[in-house]
Amino acid sequence: MAAATFLRMLWPVAEANSLSGMPETVEPCHLKELAGESTIHTMNRSGLLALSAAVTLGMVLVAGQIEDLAERTDITASYEVKGDAIVLLEGTPEDWHADAWARWVELVPTSARWRVGRFDAIAGSVEGQVEPLSDSLAVWSLRIAELDDNLRDVALVHELGHLISLGPTEVVPATDPGVEQGCVTYFSIEGCAIPGRVFERFVSSFWNVEDGWETSDGAVTDRHSASPESFVTNYAATNPGEDIAETCVFFIYSLRPTGNTVADQKISLLWEFPELVQLRSWLRRGLAN
């Protein structure tokens, strides 16, 4: 069943259960679906659309099949970010560009979106991306495709998860080879995870860095199949960066878990950081609109 069709079936019920009115004690189920990988931080899936509609019910019922798509991305328009506004740099503007950016501004507080310096409209099989524009990781580009409103919201939250976990407060930027050589935690392409911060605690708690991992579609599917209760989605099994971004989506959209699966523990870890709990409350007010 296509996710968009599934959403249309659920939406009348979901509308009757506002995000702001949910209790915080129901144990959520986990959405499981498959997508690909990119060298930059990419979200490519349709199944998670159902989550944005069904999460207000406290459970997710998804039966979806996602095609094995090549992750092709074409930037169709680029904008410079000027405060809450965007100014066209190149490409052809379309109405949905302004709508997507306005939704980002509406959902995300200034304190969490300040590092986005460029906004790109994209076409292809990828729904969202972020990419650093500076070696310091202080400035990033946010890229979004034309999406249904609810899938767009999920894509924005996923990409926000990357920005939260890969900014300069989370990793020491890989500005020279010495950063990788001296890293004693987890080294991603962006840099070395700072001890005690969200990303480092997430990786050290739930990933075996020494053994490494394959990221081919088959390896990701096998990793998820071997321990399905360890990941909130199939795509989360790609690597630690995608795992925390997908977990962030469930942290924002779903209720505080009461179970003790590894996936539940991952979500619960994010609850230990007051700044993330505060951000979650802000985002949920916007998502309820």
Secondary structure as GFF3:
##gff-version 3
##sequence-region A 1 289
A	DSSP	alpha_helix	3	15	.	.	.	ID=ss1
A	DSSP	three_ten_helix	19	21	.	.	.	ID=ss2
A	DSSP	beta_strand	41	43	.	.	.	ID=ss3
A	DSSP	alpha_helix	49	54	.	.	.	ID=ss4
A	DSSP	three_ten_helix	55	57	.	.	.	ID=ss5
A	DSSP	beta_strand	73	82	.	.	.	ID=ss6
A	DSSP	beta_strand	85	91	.	.	.	ID=ss7
A	DSSP	alpha_helix	95	107	.	.	.	ID=ss8
A	DSSP	alpha_helix	110	113	.	.	.	ID=ss9
A	DSSP	beta_strand	116	124	.	.	.	ID=ss10
A	DSSP	beta_strand	128	132	.	.	.	ID=ss11
A	DSSP	beta_strand	140	145	.	.	.	ID=ss12
A	DSSP	alpha_helix	149	166	.	.	.	ID=ss13
A	DSSP	beta_strand	171	173	.	.	.	ID=ss14
A	DSSP	alpha_helix	177	181	.	.	.	ID=ss15
A	DSSP	beta_strand	191	193	.	.	.	ID=ss16
A	DSSP	alpha_helix	198	206	.	.	.	ID=ss17
A	DSSP	alpha_helix	217	226	.	.	.	ID=ss18
A	DSSP	three_ten_helix	228	230	.	.	.	ID=ss19
A	DSSP	three_ten_helix	235	237	.	.	.	ID=ss20
A	DSSP	alpha_helix	240	253	.	.	.	ID=ss21
A	DSSP	alpha_helix	262	270	.	.	.	ID=ss22
A	DSSP	alpha_helix	274	287	.	.	.	ID=ss23
###
